[in-house]
Amino acid sequence: MATNKKVFTLRMEDDIFDKIGKLATAEHRSMTNYIEYVLLEHIRKIEAEYGPIEIENES
């Protein structure tokens, strides 16, 4: 199954990593899925307040 998701490296302090792991476990999510979920929720909140975030397509 193909995906259009990009892969990148994310560096963070050990304590932040551990806290995210604990939150992800409580939500029954992988850390990657939890981080994506939190970011998507933040984007939805910002866009609800300020309108859509415009991005340029480089196609």
C-alpha positions as CSV (number, residue, x, y, z in Angstrom):
1,M,0.0,0.0,0.0
2,A,1.6,3.3,-1.1
3,T,1.7,6.3,1.1
4,N,2.3,10.0,0.4
5,K,3.8,10.6,3.8
6,K,7.3,12.0,4.1
7,V,9.9,10.7,6.5
8,F,12.1,12.9,8.5
9,T,14.3,12.9,11.6
10,L,13.1,14.6,14.7
11,R,15.5,15.3,17.6
12,M,14.3,16.0,21.1
13,E,15.4,15.9,24.7
14,D,15.1,12.6,26.5
15,D,12.5,13.8,28.9
16,I,10.2,15.1,26.1
17,F,10.6,11.8,24.3
18,D,9.6,9.9,27.4
19,K,6.6,12.1,28.1
20,I,5.4,11.7,24.5
21,G,5.8,8.0,24.8
22,K,3.7,8.0,28.0
23,L,1.0,10.1,26.4
24,A,1.0,7.9,23.3
25,T,0.6,4.8,25.3
26,A,-2.3,6.3,27.3
27,E,-4.0,7.0,23.9
28,H,-3.2,3.5,22.6
29,R,-1.2,5.0,19.8
30,S,2.4,4.7,18.5
31,M,4.6,7.7,19.2
32,T,4.7,8.5,15.5
33,N,0.9,8.4,15.2
34,Y,0.5,10.4,18.4
35,I,2.9,13.2,17.3
36,E,1.1,13.3,13.9
37,Y,-2.3,13.5,15.7
38,V,-1.2,16.3,18.0
39,L,0.2,18.3,15.1
40,L,-2.9,17.9,13.0
41,E,-5.1,19.0,16.0
42,H,-2.8,22.1,16.4
43,I,-3.1,22.9,12.7
44,R,-6.9,22.6,12.9
45,K,-7.0,24.9,15.9
46,I,-4.8,27.6,14.2
47,E,-6.8,27.4,10.9
48,A,-10.1,27.7,12.7
49,E,-8.9,30.9,14.3
50,Y,-6.9,32.4,11.5
51,G,-8.0,30.7,8.3
52,P,-6.3,28.2,6.0
53,I,-2.5,28.0,6.0
54,E,-1.6,28.6,2.4
55,I,1.2,26.3,1.0
56,E,2.8,26.5,-2.4
57,N,2.8,23.3,-4.5
58,E,6.1,22.7,-6.1
59,S,4.8,20.3,-8.8
